[in-house]
Amino acid sequence: MRYLQSVGPISRSDWVKGAAYTVAFAVIAIGGPNLALKDHDSPYRFTKDQVGPYADRS
């Protein structure tokens, strides 16, 4: 931000690029592992590896 302000005023395209990168990062960082590592055969929301020692609790 400071660099962009020192070069000149921050343009609308800079804000749009920043927002697009933020959304893309959130989708990849949050949604990616949830989709890639999901156990589709499990009747439970979490896998035993995710829950750890609490998997056997009722």
C-alpha positions in Angstrom: 0.0 0.0 0.0 2.7 2.5 0.9 4.7 1.6 -2.2 1.6 2.2 -4.4 0.9 5.5 -2.7 4.5 6.6 -3.1 4.5 5.9 -6.8 1.1 7.6 -7.3 -2.5 7.4 -6.3 -3.9 3.9 -5.9 -6.1 3.2 -9.0 -9.3 1.3 -9.1 -7.7 -1.5 -10.9 -5.2 -1.9 -8.0 -8.1 -2.3 -5.6 -9.9 -4.8 -8.0 -6.7 -6.9 -8.3 -6.2 -6.9 -4.6 -9.8 -8.0 -4.0 -9.6 -10.7 -6.6 -6.4 -12.1 -5.1 -7.9 -12.1 -1.7 -11.0 -14.0 -2.8 -8.9 -16.5 -4.9 -6.6 -17.1 -1.8 -9.6 -17.8 0.4 -11.2 -20.2 -2.1 -7.9 -22.1 -2.6 -6.8 -22.1 1.1 -10.2 -22.9 2.6 -12.2 -24.7 0.0 -9.3 -26.6 -1.6 -8.4 -28.9 1.3 -12.1 -29.4 2.2 -12.8 -30.7 -1.3 -9.6 -32.6 -1.9 -9.3 -34.3 1.5 -12.9 -35.1 2.1 -13.8 -38.8 2.8 -16.9 -39.2 0.6 -17.7 -42.7 2.0 -17.9 -41.6 5.6 -21.3 -41.0 7.2 -19.7 -38.5 9.5 -18.8 -34.9 8.8 -15.1 -35.3 9.9 -12.7 -38.2 9.3 -11.0 -40.1 12.1 -7.6 -38.5 11.2 -9.1 -35.0 11.7 -10.8 -35.8 15.0 -8.0 -37.8 16.5 -8.6 -39.5 19.9 -12.1 -38.1 20.1 -13.4 -40.2 17.1 -14.7 -43.0 19.4 -16.8 -40.8 21.6 -20.6 -41.1 21.4 
